Amino acid sequence: KGDKPAVWVLTDSRDRVLLRPVEVAAYTRDGVAVKAGLSPGDMVVIAGVHRLDEGLSVTVWDGSLP
């Protein structure tokens, strides 16, 4: 958000997204190591993040094809 790192996470009901500020420990070739801001079990959105807005209603993809 702005110039600070943040990730989109699903709400507990798994039907909306929230932008959560995080503290980055390191940027790696394969991804990012997050030092603070996430809890075990948090579901982080990794695809389509450029199309999200705070509180947007979403559907979690179950991996099946239509």
CHARMM-style PDB file with segment names, atoms N, HN, CA, C and O in Angstrom:
ATOM      1  N   LYS     1       0.870  -1.169   0.000  1.00  0.00      PROA
ATOM      2  CA  LYS     1       0.000   0.000   0.000  1.00  0.00      PROA
ATOM      3  C   LYS     1       0.906   1.216   0.000  1.00  0.00      PROA
ATOM      4  O   LYS     1       1.720   1.401   0.905  1.00  0.00      PROA
ATOM      5  N   GLY     2       0.756   2.039  -1.019  1.00  0.00      PROA
ATOM      6  HN  GLY     2       0.095   1.889  -1.754  1.00  0.00      PROA
ATOM      7  CA  GLY     2       1.710   3.142  -1.155  1.00  0.00      PROA
ATOM      8  C   GLY     2       3.077   2.551  -1.410  1.00  0.00      PROA
ATOM      9  O   GLY     2       3.258   1.785  -2.357  1.00  0.00      PROA
ATOM     10  N   ASP     3       4.048   2.902  -0.569  1.00  0.00      PROA
ATOM     11  HN  ASP     3       3.900   3.524   0.200  1.00  0.00      PROA
ATOM     12  CA  ASP     3       5.385   2.339  -0.722  1.00  0.00      PROA
ATOM     13  C   ASP     3       5.686   1.285   0.337  1.00  0.00      PROA
ATOM     14  O   ASP     3       6.834   0.865   0.482  1.00  0.00      PROA
ATOM     15  N   LYS     4       4.658   0.850   1.085  1.00  0.00      PROA
ATOM     16  HN  LYS     4       3.725   1.191   0.968  1.00  0.00      PROA
ATOM     17  CA  LYS     4       4.834  -0.152   2.133  1.00  0.00      PROA
ATOM     18  C   LYS     4       4.280  -1.499   1.661  1.00  0.00      PROA
ATOM     19  O   LYS     4       3.238  -1.542   1.007  1.00  0.00      PROA
ATOM     20  N   PRO     5       4.973  -2.603   1.988  1.00  0.00      PROA
ATOM     21  CA  PRO     5       4.499  -3.912   1.541  1.00  0.00      PROA
ATOM     22  C   PRO     5       3.205  -4.323   2.235  1.00  0.00      PROA
ATOM     23  O   PRO     5       2.997  -4.047   3.416  1.00  0.00      PROA
ATOM     24  N   ALA     6       2.351  -4.983   1.480  1.00  0.00      PROA
ATOM     25  HN  ALA     6       2.520  -5.207   0.520  1.00  0.00      PROA
ATOM     26  CA  ALA     6       1.079  -5.479   2.006  1.00  0.00      PROA
ATOM     27  C   ALA     6       0.646  -6.658   1.150  1.00  0.00      PROA
ATOM     28  O   ALA     6       1.075  -6.789   0.004  1.00  0.00      PROA
ATOM     29  N   VAL     7      -0.201  -7.512   1.702  1.00  0.00      PROA
ATOM     30  HN  VAL     7      -0.549  -7.405   2.633  1.00  0.00      PROA
ATOM     31  CA  VAL     7      -0.745  -8.652   0.969  1.00  0.00      PROA
ATOM     32  C   VAL     7      -2.254  -8.680   1.152  1.00  0.00      PROA
ATOM     33  O   VAL     7      -2.783  -8.181   2.145  1.00  0.00      PROA
ATOM     34  N   TRP     8      -2.940  -9.272   0.178  1.00  0.00      PROA
ATOM     35  HN  TRP     8      -2.511  -9.677  -0.628  1.00  0.00      PROA
ATOM     36  CA  TRP     8      -4.377  -9.503   0.288  1.00  0.00      PROA
ATOM     37  C   TRP     8      -4.583 -10.827   1.013  1.00  0.00      PROA
ATOM     38  O   TRP     8      -3.996 -11.844   0.642  1.00  0.00      PROA
ATOM     39  N   VAL     9      -5.424 -10.810   2.053  1.00  0.00      PROA
ATOM     40  HN  VAL     9      -5.901  -9.985   2.354  1.00  0.00      PROA
ATOM     41  CA  VAL     9      -5.776 -12.033   2.765  1.00  0.00      PROA
ATOM     42  C   VAL     9      -7.285 -12.200   2.741  1.00  0.00      PROA
ATOM     43  O   VAL     9      -8.034 -11.228   2.641  1.00  0.00      PROA
ATOM     44  N   LEU    10      -7.716 -13.451   2.835  1.00  0.00      PROA
ATOM     45  HN  LEU    10      -7.108 -14.240   2.916  1.00  0.00      PROA
ATOM     46  CA  LEU    10      -9.145 -13.739   2.914  1.00  0.00      PROA
ATOM     47  C   LEU    10      -9.631 -13.530   4.338  1.00  0.00      PROA
ATOM     48  O   LEU    10      -8.903 -13.788   5.296  1.00  0.00      PROA
ATOM     49  N   THR    11     -10.868 -13.059   4.472  1.00  0.00      PROA
ATOM     50  HN  THR    11     -11.459 -12.849   3.694  1.00  0.00      PROA
ATOM     51  CA  THR    11     -11.488 -12.955   5.789  1.00  0.00      PROA
ATOM     52  C   THR    11     -11.739 -14.368   6.316  1.00  0.00      PROA
ATOM     53  O   THR    11     -11.626 -15.339   5.568  1.00  0.00      PROA
ATOM     54  N   ASP    12     -12.077 -14.483   7.597  1.00  0.00      PROA
ATOM     55  HN  ASP    12     -12.169 -13.694   8.204  1.00  0.00      PROA
ATOM     56  CA  ASP    12     -12.353 -15.793   8.193  1.00  0.00      PROA
ATOM     57  C   ASP    12     -13.476 -16.521   7.467  1.00  0.00      PROA
ATOM     58  O   ASP    12     -13.471 -17.750   7.391  1.00  0.00      PROA
ATOM     59  N   SER    13     -14.440 -15.772   6.933  1.00  0.00      PROA
ATOM     60  HN  SER    13     -14.444 -14.774   6.995  1.00  0.00      PROA
ATOM     61  CA  SER    13     -15.552 -16.387   6.210  1.00  0.00      PROA
ATOM     62  C   SER    13     -15.157 -16.795   4.788  1.00  0.00      PROA
ATOM     63  O   SER    13     -15.939 -17.438   4.087  1.00  0.00      PROA
ATOM     64  N   ARG    14     -13.953 -16.424   4.362  1.00  0.00      PROA
ATOM     65  HN  ARG    14     -13.318 -15.901   4.931  1.00  0.00      PROA
ATOM     66  CA  ARG    14     -13.384 -16.765   3.050  1.00  0.00      PROA
ATOM     67  C   ARG    14     -14.191 -16.230   1.876  1.00  0.00      PROA
ATOM     68  O   ARG    14     -14.166 -16.807   0.789  1.00  0.00      PROA
ATOM     69  N   ASP    15     -14.912 -15.123   2.090  1.00  0.00      PROA
ATOM     70  HN  ASP    15     -14.932 -14.654   2.974  1.00  0.00      PROA
ATOM     71  CA  ASP    15     -15.703 -14.574   0.985  1.00  0.00      PROA
ATOM     72  C   ASP    15     -15.376 -13.120   0.675  1.00  0.00      PROA
ATOM     73  O   ASP    15     -15.999 -12.519  -0.201  1.00  0.00      PROA
ATOM     74  N   ARG    16     -14.411 -12.550   1.377  1.00  0.00      PROA
ATOM     75  HN  ARG    16     -13.904 -13.038   2.088  1.00  0.00      PROA
ATOM     76  CA  ARG    16     -13.988 -11.164   1.147  1.00  0.00      PROA
ATOM     77  C   ARG    16     -12.480 -11.066   1.342  1.00  0.00      PROA
ATOM     78  O   ARG    16     -11.861 -11.936   1.954  1.00  0.00      PROA
ATOM     79  N   VAL    17     -11.898  -9.988   0.808  1.00  0.00      PROA
ATOM     80  HN  VAL    17     -12.401  -9.282   0.310  1.00  0.00      PROA
ATOM     81  CA  VAL    17     -10.458  -9.778   0.954  1.00  0.00      PROA
ATOM     82  C   VAL    17     -10.174  -8.505   1.740  1.00  0.00      PROA
ATOM     83  O   VAL    17     -10.925  -7.531   1.693  1.00  0.00      PROA
ATOM     84  N   LEU    18      -9.067  -8.551   2.459  1.00  0.00      PROA
ATOM     85  HN  LEU    18      -8.456  -9.342   2.497  1.00  0.00      PROA
ATOM     86  CA  LEU    18      -8.589  -7.395   3.220  1.00  0.00      PROA
ATOM     87  C   LEU    18      -7.115  -7.182   2.887  1.00  0.00      PROA
ATOM     88  O   LEU    18      -6.369  -8.148   2.722  1.00  0.00      PROA
ATOM     89  N   LEU    19      -6.694  -5.924   2.789  1.00  0.00      PROA
ATOM     90  HN  LEU    19      -7.300  -5.140   2.923  1.00  0.00      PROA
ATOM     91  CA  LEU    19      -5.293  -5.620   2.544  1.00  0.00      PROA
ATOM     92  C   LEU    19      -4.590  -5.542   3.894  1.00  0.00      PROA
ATOM     93  O   LEU    19      -4.950  -4.729   4.746  1.00  0.00      PROA
ATOM     94  N   ARG    20      -3.586  -6.393   4.082  1.00  0.00      PROA
ATOM     95  HN  ARG    20      -3.293  -7.053   3.390  1.00  0.00      PROA
ATOM     96  CA  ARG    20      -2.889  -6.472   5.357  1.00  0.00      PROA
ATOM     97  C   ARG    20      -1.447  -6.023   5.198  1.00  0.00      PROA
ATOM     98  O   ARG    20      -0.718  -6.594   4.388  1.00  0.00      PROA
ATOM     99  N   PRO    21      -1.008  -5.005   5.956  1.00  0.00      PROA
ATOM    100  CA  PRO    21       0.399  -4.599   5.914  1.00  0.00      PROA
ATOM    101  C   PRO    21       1.282  -5.724   6.461  1.00  0.00      PROA
ATOM    102  O   PRO    21       0.909  -6.405   7.415  1.00  0.00      PROA
ATOM    103  N   VAL    22       2.436  -5.908   5.858  1.00  0.00      PROA
ATOM    104  HN  VAL    22       2.739  -5.354   5.083  1.00  0.00      PROA
ATOM    105  CA  VAL    22       3.386  -6.923   6.320  1.00  0.00      PROA
ATOM    106  C   VAL    22       4.780  -6.329   6.396  1.00  0.00      PROA
ATOM    107  O   VAL    22       5.084  -5.315   5.768  1.00  0.00      PROA
ATOM    108  N   GLU    23       5.623  -6.990   7.187  1.00  0.00      PROA
ATOM    109  HN  GLU    23       5.376  -7.814   7.697  1.00  0.00      PROA
ATOM    110  CA  GLU    23       7.036  -6.626   7.251  1.00  0.00      PROA
ATOM    111  C   GLU    23       7.821  -7.725   6.532  1.00  0.00      PROA
ATOM    112  O   GLU    23       7.717  -8.902   6.875  1.00  0.00      PROA
ATOM    113  N   VAL    24       8.586  -7.333   5.556  1.00  0.00      PROA
ATOM    114  HN  VAL    24       8.670  -6.377   5.277  1.00  0.00      PROA
ATOM    115  CA  VAL    24       9.342  -8.287   4.744  1.00  0.00      PROA
ATOM    116  C   VAL    24      10.704  -8.544   5.375  1.00  0.00      PROA
ATOM    117  O   VAL    24      11.437  -7.614   5.709  1.00  0.00      PROA
ATOM    118  N   ALA    25      11.031  -9.841   5.532  1.00  0.00      PROA
ATOM    119  HN  ALA    25      10.436 -10.597   5.261  1.00  0.00      PROA
ATOM    120  CA  ALA    25      12.350 -10.224   6.046  1.00  0.00      PROA
ATOM    121  C   ALA    25      13.362 -10.252   4.910  1.00  0.00      PROA
ATOM    122  O   ALA    25      14.503  -9.816   5.065  1.00  0.00      PROA
ATOM    123  N   ALA    26      12.920 -10.779   3.749  1.00  0.00      PROA
ATOM    124  HN  ALA    26      11.994 -11.133   3.623  1.00  0.00      PROA
ATOM    125  CA  ALA    26      13.834 -10.889   2.605  1.00  0.00      PROA
ATOM    126  C   ALA    26      13.044 -11.119   1.333  1.00  0.00      PROA
ATOM    127  O   ALA    26      11.985 -11.748   1.336  1.00  0.00      PROA
ATOM    128  N   TYR    27      13.585 -10.594   0.248  1.00  0.00      PROA
ATOM    129  HN  TYR    27      14.445 -10.084   0.246  1.00  0.00      PROA
ATOM    130  CA  TYR    27      13.083 -10.897  -1.082  1.00  0.00      PROA
ATOM    131  C   TYR    27      14.009 -11.959  -1.654  1.00  0.00      PROA
ATOM    132  O   TYR    27      15.228 -11.790  -1.658  1.00  0.00      PROA
ATOM    133  N   THR    28      13.432 -13.051  -2.135  1.00  0.00      PROA
ATOM    134  HN  THR    28      12.441 -13.188  -2.132  1.00  0.00      PROA
ATOM    135  CA  THR    28      14.241 -14.134  -2.675  1.00  0.00      PROA
ATOM    136  C   THR    28      13.936 -14.312  -4.157  1.00  0.00      PROA
ATOM    137  O   THR    28      13.032 -13.676  -4.699  1.00  0.00      PROA
ATOM    138  N   ARG    29      14.686 -15.167  -4.789  1.00  0.00      PROA
ATOM    139  HN  ARG    29      15.421 -15.683  -4.349  1.00  0.00      PROA
ATOM    140  CA  ARG    29      14.453 -15.442  -6.204  1.00  0.00      PROA
ATOM    141  C   ARG    29      13.094 -16.099  -6.415  1.00  0.00      PROA
ATOM    142  O   ARG    29      12.462 -15.913  -7.455  1.00  0.00      PROA
ATOM    143  N   ASP    30      12.647 -16.870  -5.423  1.00  0.00      PROA
ATOM    144  HN  ASP    30      13.160 -17.022  -4.578  1.00  0.00      PROA
ATOM    145  CA  ASP    30      11.395 -17.611  -5.543  1.00  0.00      PROA
ATOM    146  C   ASP    30      10.195 -16.941  -4.886  1.00  0.00      PROA
ATOM    147  O   ASP    30       9.074 -17.428  -5.030  1.00  0.00      PROA
ATOM    148  N   GLY    31      10.397 -15.847  -4.175  1.00  0.00      PROA
ATOM    149  HN  GLY    31      11.308 -15.452  -4.058  1.00  0.00      PROA
ATOM    150  CA  GLY    31       9.272 -15.211  -3.489  1.00  0.00      PROA
ATOM    151  C   GLY    31       9.721 -14.215  -2.443  1.00  0.00      PROA
ATOM    152  O   GLY    31      10.724 -13.518  -2.594  1.00  0.00      PROA
ATOM    153  N   VAL    32       8.941 -14.174  -1.376  1.00  0.00      PROA
ATOM    154  HN  VAL    32       8.126 -14.740  -1.253  1.00  0.00      PROA
ATOM    155  CA  VAL    32       9.179 -13.200  -0.308  1.00  0.00      PROA
ATOM    156  C   VAL    32       9.061 -13.909   1.035  1.00  0.00      PROA
ATOM    157  O   VAL    32       8.136 -14.695   1.244  1.00  0.00      PROA
ATOM    158  N   ALA    33       9.983 -13.638   1.941  1.00  0.00      PROA
ATOM    159  HN  ALA    33      10.734 -12.999   1.771  1.00  0.00      PROA
ATOM    160  CA  ALA    33       9.888 -14.128   3.315  1.00  0.00      PROA
ATOM    161  C   ALA    33       9.268 -13.025   4.157  1.00  0.00      PROA
ATOM    162  O   ALA    33       9.827 -11.934   4.272  1.00  0.00      PROA
ATOM    163  N   VAL    34       8.108 -13.312   4.747  1.00  0.00      PROA
ATOM    164  HN  VAL    34       7.654 -14.198   4.653  1.00  0.00      PROA
ATOM    165  CA  VAL    34       7.387 -12.316   5.547  1.00  0.00      PROA
ATOM    166  C   VAL    34       7.786 -12.480   7.018  1.00  0.00      PROA
ATOM    167  O   VAL    34       7.692 -13.569   7.584  1.00  0.00      PROA
ATOM    168  N   LYS    35       8.229 -11.381   7.616  1.00  0.00      PROA
ATOM    169  HN  LYS    35       8.305 -10.497   7.155  1.00  0.00      PROA
ATOM    170  CA  LYS    35       8.687 -11.391   9.009  1.00  0.00      PROA
ATOM    171  C   LYS    35       7.532 -11.164   9.980  1.00  0.00      PROA
ATOM    172  O   LYS    35       7.490 -11.781  11.045  1.00  0.00      PROA
ATOM    173  N   ALA    36       6.595 -10.286   9.624  1.00  0.00      PROA
ATOM    174  HN  ALA    36       6.628  -9.785   8.759  1.00  0.00      PROA
ATOM    175  CA  ALA    36       5.487  -9.959  10.528  1.00  0.00      PROA
ATOM    176  C   ALA    36       4.277  -9.520   9.720  1.00  0.00      PROA
ATOM    177  O   ALA    36       4.404  -9.031   8.597  1.00  0.00      PROA
ATOM    178  N   GLY    37       3.102  -9.702  10.311  1.00  0.00      PROA
ATOM    179  HN  GLY    37       2.999 -10.099  11.223  1.00  0.00      PROA
ATOM    180  CA  GLY    37       1.874  -9.238   9.688  1.00  0.00      PROA
ATOM    181  C   GLY    37       0.926 -10.351   9.292  1.00  0.00      PROA
ATOM    182  O   GLY    37      -0.241 -10.102   8.988  1.00  0.00      PROA
ATOM    183  N   LEU    38       1.426 -11.587   9.294  1.00  0.00      PROA
ATOM    184  HN  LEU    38       2.374 -11.790   9.540  1.00  0.00      PROA
ATOM    185  CA  LEU    38       0.582 -12.733   8.981  1.00  0.00      PROA
ATOM    186  C   LEU    38       0.574 -13.694  10.160  1.00  0.00      PROA
ATOM    187  O   LEU    38       1.521 -13.750  10.945  1.00  0.00      PROA
ATOM    188  N   SER    39      -0.514 -14.447  10.267  1.00  0.00      PROA
ATOM    189  HN  SER    39      -1.283 -14.401   9.630  1.00  0.00      PROA
ATOM    190  CA  SER    39      -0.647 -15.456  11.312  1.00  0.00      PROA
ATOM    191  C   SER    39      -0.773 -16.827  10.669  1.00  0.00      PROA
ATOM    192  O   SER    39      -1.205 -16.935   9.522  1.00  0.00      PROA
ATOM    193  N   PRO    40      -0.401 -17.879  11.396  1.00  0.00      PROA
ATOM    194  CA  PRO    40      -0.583 -19.224  10.847  1.00  0.00      PROA
ATOM    195  C   PRO    40      -2.040 -19.424  10.429  1.00  0.00      PROA
ATOM    196  O   PRO    40      -2.965 -19.083  11.166  1.00  0.00      PROA
ATOM    197  N   GLY    41      -2.219 -19.976   9.248  1.00  0.00      PROA
ATOM    198  HN  GLY    41      -1.467 -20.253   8.650  1.00  0.00      PROA
ATOM    199  CA  GLY    41      -3.564 -20.227   8.746  1.00  0.00      PROA
ATOM    200  C   GLY    41      -4.132 -19.124   7.880  1.00  0.00      PROA
ATOM    201  O   GLY    41      -5.147 -19.334   7.215  1.00  0.00      PROA
ATOM    202  N   ASP    42      -3.507 -17.944   7.867  1.00  0.00      PROA
ATOM    203  HN  ASP    42      -2.683 -17.774   8.407  1.00  0.00      PROA
ATOM    204  CA  ASP    42      -3.982 -16.873   6.987  1.00  0.00      PROA
ATOM    205  C   ASP    42      -3.891 -17.344   5.542  1.00  0.00      PROA
ATOM    206  O   ASP    42      -2.903 -17.961   5.143  1.00  0.00      PROA
ATOM    207  N   MET    43      -4.917 -17.053   4.769  1.00  0.00      PROA
ATOM    208  HN  MET    43      -5.719 -16.552   5.093  1.00  0.00      PROA
ATOM    209  CA  MET    43      -4.921 -17.413   3.351  1.00  0.00      PROA
ATOM    210  C   MET    43      -4.601 -16.164   2.542  1.00  0.00      PROA
ATOM    211  O   MET    43      -5.372 -15.205   2.530  1.00  0.00      PROA
ATOM    212  N   VAL    44      -3.459 -16.187   1.867  1.00  0.00      PROA
ATOM    213  HN  VAL    44      -2.832 -16.966   1.877  1.00  0.00      PROA
ATOM    214  CA  VAL    44      -2.966 -15.054   1.095  1.00  0.00      PROA
ATOM    215  C   VAL    44      -3.340 -15.234  -0.371  1.00  0.00      PROA
ATOM    216  O   VAL    44      -3.148 -16.309  -0.940  1.00  0.00      PROA
ATOM    217  N   VAL    45      -3.868 -14.191  -0.972  1.00  0.00      PROA
ATOM    218  HN  VAL    45      -4.024 -13.318  -0.510  1.00  0.00      PROA
ATOM    219  CA  VAL    45      -4.224 -14.221  -2.390  1.00  0.00      PROA
ATOM    220  C   VAL    45      -2.946 -14.076  -3.211  1.00  0.00      PROA
ATOM    221  O   VAL    45      -2.142 -13.179  -2.961  1.00  0.00      PROA
ATOM    222  N   ILE    46      -2.759 -14.968  -4.199  1.00  0.00      PROA
ATOM    223  HN  ILE    46      -3.413 -15.697  -4.403  1.00  0.00      PROA
ATOM    224  CA  ILE    46      -1.536 -14.917  -5.001  1.00  0.00      PROA
ATOM    225  C   ILE    46      -1.797 -14.673  -6.476  1.00  0.00      PROA
ATOM    226  O   ILE    46      -0.848 -14.484  -7.236  1.00  0.00      PROA
ATOM    227  N   ALA    47      -3.050 -14.670  -6.907  1.00  0.00      PROA
ATOM    228  HN  ALA    47      -3.822 -14.823  -6.289  1.00  0.00      PROA
ATOM    229  CA  ALA    47      -3.364 -14.448  -8.319  1.00  0.00      PROA
ATOM    230  C   ALA    47      -4.475 -13.414  -8.440  1.00  0.00      PROA
ATOM    231  O   ALA    47      -5.423 -13.403  -7.655  1.00  0.00      PROA
ATOM    232  N   GLY    48      -4.343 -12.554  -9.429  1.00  0.00      PROA
ATOM    233  HN  GLY    48      -3.573 -12.562 -10.067  1.00  0.00      PROA
ATOM    234  CA  GLY    48      -5.378 -11.559  -9.682  1.00  0.00      PROA
ATOM    235  C   GLY    48      -5.399 -10.400  -8.716  1.00  0.00      PROA
ATOM    236  O   GLY    48      -6.396  -9.683  -8.633  1.00  0.00      PROA
ATOM    237  N   VAL    49      -4.317 -10.202  -7.984  1.00  0.00      PROA
ATOM    238  HN  VAL    49      -3.507 -10.785  -8.052  1.00  0.00      PROA
ATOM    239  CA  VAL    49      -4.297  -9.180  -6.935  1.00  0.00      PROA
ATOM    240  C   VAL    49      -4.459  -7.765  -7.480  1.00  0.00      PROA
ATOM    241  O   VAL    49      -4.908  -6.876  -6.757  1.00  0.00      PROA
ATOM    242  N   HSD    50      -4.103  -7.545  -8.730  1.00  0.00      PROA
ATOM    243  HN  HSD    50      -3.738  -8.267  -9.317  1.00  0.00      PROA
ATOM    244  CA  HSD    50      -4.218  -6.208  -9.326  1.00  0.00      PROA
ATOM    245  C   HSD    50      -5.671  -5.813  -9.566  1.00  0.00      PROA
ATOM    246  O   HSD    50      -5.949  -4.662  -9.904  1.00  0.00      PROA
ATOM    247  N   ARG    51      -6.603  -6.751  -9.397  1.00  0.00      PROA
ATOM    248  HN  ARG    51      -6.377  -7.686  -9.123  1.00  0.00      PROA
ATOM    249  CA  ARG    51      -8.016  -6.464  -9.643  1.00  0.00      PROA
ATOM    250  C   ARG    51      -8.840  -6.398  -8.361  1.00  0.00      PROA
ATOM    251  O   ARG    51     -10.067  -6.325  -8.425  1.00  0.00      PROA
ATOM    252  N   LEU    52      -8.186  -6.423  -7.197  1.00  0.00      PROA
ATOM    253  HN  LEU    52      -7.189  -6.483  -7.146  1.00  0.00      PROA
ATOM    254  CA  LEU    52      -8.905  -6.469  -5.931  1.00  0.00      PROA
ATOM    255  C   LEU    52      -9.065  -5.091  -5.303  1.00  0.00      PROA
ATOM    256  O   LEU    52      -8.269  -4.182  -5.540  1.00  0.00      PROA
ATOM    257  N   ASP    53     -10.115  -4.961  -4.496  1.00  0.00      PROA
ATOM    258  HN  ASP    53     -10.761  -5.700  -4.304  1.00  0.00      PROA
ATOM    259  CA  ASP    53     -10.366  -3.783  -3.676  1.00  0.00      PROA
ATOM    260  C   ASP    53     -10.733  -4.258  -2.287  1.00  0.00      PROA
ATOM    261  O   ASP    53     -11.262  -5.357  -2.122  1.00  0.00      PROA
ATOM    262  N   GLU    54     -10.456  -3.439  -1.287  1.00  0.00      PROA
ATOM    263  HN  GLU    54     -10.026  -2.546  -1.421  1.00  0.00      PROA
ATOM    264  CA  GLU    54     -10.764  -3.764   0.104  1.00  0.00      PROA
ATOM    265  C   GLU    54     -12.231  -4.154   0.253  1.00  0.00      PROA
ATOM    266  O   GLU    54     -13.121  -3.428  -0.191  1.00  0.00      PROA
ATOM    267  N   GLY    55     -12.481  -5.310   0.885  1.00  0.00      PROA
ATOM    268  HN  GLY    55     -11.758  -5.899   1.246  1.00  0.00      PROA
ATOM    269  CA  GLY    55     -13.830  -5.758   1.156  1.00  0.00      PROA
ATOM    270  C   GLY    55     -14.538  -6.399  -0.021  1.00  0.00      PROA
ATOM    271  O   GLY    55     -15.707  -6.770   0.085  1.00  0.00      PROA
ATOM    272  N   LEU    56     -13.844  -6.533  -1.144  1.00  0.00      PROA
ATOM    273  HN  LEU    56     -12.894  -6.232  -1.231  1.00  0.00      PROA
ATOM    274  CA  LEU    56     -14.444  -7.115  -2.342  1.00  0.00      PROA
ATOM    275  C   LEU    56     -14.897  -8.544  -2.063  1.00  0.00      PROA
ATOM    276  O   LEU    56     -14.180  -9.316  -1.427  1.00  0.00      PROA
ATOM    277  N   SER    57     -16.083  -8.890  -2.538  1.00  0.00      PROA
ATOM    278  HN  SER    57     -16.666  -8.263  -3.055  1.00  0.00      PROA
ATOM    279  CA  SER    57     -16.591 -10.243  -2.422  1.00  0.00      PROA
ATOM    280  C   SER    57     -15.849 -11.136  -3.417  1.00  0.00      PROA
ATOM    281  O   SER    57     -15.714 -10.786  -4.590  1.00  0.00      PROA
ATOM    282  N   VAL    58     -15.370 -12.284  -2.949  1.00  0.00      PROA
ATOM    283  HN  VAL    58     -15.479 -12.568  -1.997  1.00  0.00      PROA
ATOM    284  CA  VAL    58     -14.607 -13.197  -3.785  1.00  0.00      PROA
ATOM    285  C   VAL    58     -15.100 -14.631  -3.613  1.00  0.00      PROA
ATOM    286  O   VAL    58     -15.807 -14.949  -2.656  1.00  0.00      PROA
ATOM    287  N   THR    59     -14.715 -15.484  -4.551  1.00  0.00      PROA
ATOM    288  HN  THR    59     -14.141 -15.225  -5.327  1.00  0.00      PROA
ATOM    289  CA  THR    59     -14.956 -16.908  -4.454  1.00  0.00      PROA
ATOM    290  C   THR    59     -13.611 -17.604  -4.511  1.00  0.00      PROA
ATOM    291  O   THR    59     -12.817 -17.342  -5.415  1.00  0.00      PROA
ATOM    292  N   VAL    60     -13.343 -18.480  -3.566  1.00  0.00      PROA
ATOM    293  HN  VAL    60     -13.988 -18.693  -2.832  1.00  0.00      PROA
ATOM    294  CA  VAL    60     -12.078 -19.200  -3.526  1.00  0.00      PROA
ATOM    295  C   VAL    60     -12.117 -20.319  -4.563  1.00  0.00      PROA
ATOM    296  O   VAL    60     -13.064 -21.104  -4.606  1.00  0.00      PROA
ATOM    297  N   TRP    61     -11.081 -20.383  -5.398  1.00  0.00      PROA
ATOM    298  HN  TRP    61     -10.312 -19.745  -5.363  1.00  0.00      PROA
ATOM    299  CA  TRP    61     -10.977 -21.420  -6.421  1.00  0.00      PROA
ATOM    300  C   TRP    61     -10.605 -22.735  -5.750  1.00  0.00      PROA
ATOM    301  O   TRP    61      -9.649 -22.794  -4.976  1.00  0.00      PROA
ATOM    302  N   ASP    62     -11.346 -23.769  -6.040  1.00  0.00      PROA
ATOM    303  HN  ASP    62     -12.122 -23.721  -6.668  1.00  0.00      PROA
ATOM    304  CA  ASP    62     -11.105 -25.081  -5.423  1.00  0.00      PROA
ATOM    305  C   ASP    62     -10.159 -25.959  -6.236  1.00  0.00      PROA
ATOM    306  O   ASP    62      -9.912 -27.107  -5.869  1.00  0.00      PROA
ATOM    307  N   GLY    63      -9.633 -25.432  -7.330  1.00  0.00      PROA
ATOM    308  HN  GLY    63      -9.834 -24.499  -7.628  1.00  0.00      PROA
ATOM    309  CA  GLY    63      -8.677 -26.160  -8.148  1.00  0.00      PROA
ATOM    310  C   GLY    63      -9.298 -26.957  -9.266  1.00  0.00      PROA
ATOM    311  O   GLY    63      -8.581 -27.491 -10.112  1.00  0.00      PROA
ATOM    312  N   SER    64     -10.626 -27.054  -9.295  1.00  0.00      PROA
ATOM    313  HN  SER    64     -11.209 -26.621  -8.608  1.00  0.00      PROA
ATOM    314  CA  SER    64     -11.276 -27.810 -10.366  1.00  0.00      PROA
ATOM    315  C   SER    64     -11.472 -26.931 -11.593  1.00  0.00      PROA
ATOM    316  O   SER    64     -11.548 -25.706 -11.493  1.00  0.00      PROA
ATOM    317  N   LEU    65     -11.551 -27.565 -12.731  1.00  0.00      PROA
ATOM    318  HN  LEU    65     -11.490 -28.559 -12.813  1.00  0.00      PROA
ATOM    319  CA  LEU    65     -11.790 -26.859 -13.974  1.00  0.00      PROA
ATOM    320  C   LEU    65     -13.295 -26.831 -14.271  1.00  0.00      PROA
ATOM    321  O   LEU    65     -14.023 -27.755 -13.907  1.00  0.00      PROA
ATOM    322  N   PRO    66     -13.752 -25.767 -14.933  1.00  0.00      PROA
ATOM    323  CA  PRO    66     -15.196 -25.686 -15.236  1.00  0.00      PROA
ATOM    324  C   PRO    66     -15.642 -26.767 -16.202  1.00  0.00      PROA
ATOM    325  OT1 PRO    66     -16.820 -26.833 -16.553  1.00  0.00      PROA
TER     326      PRO     66
END
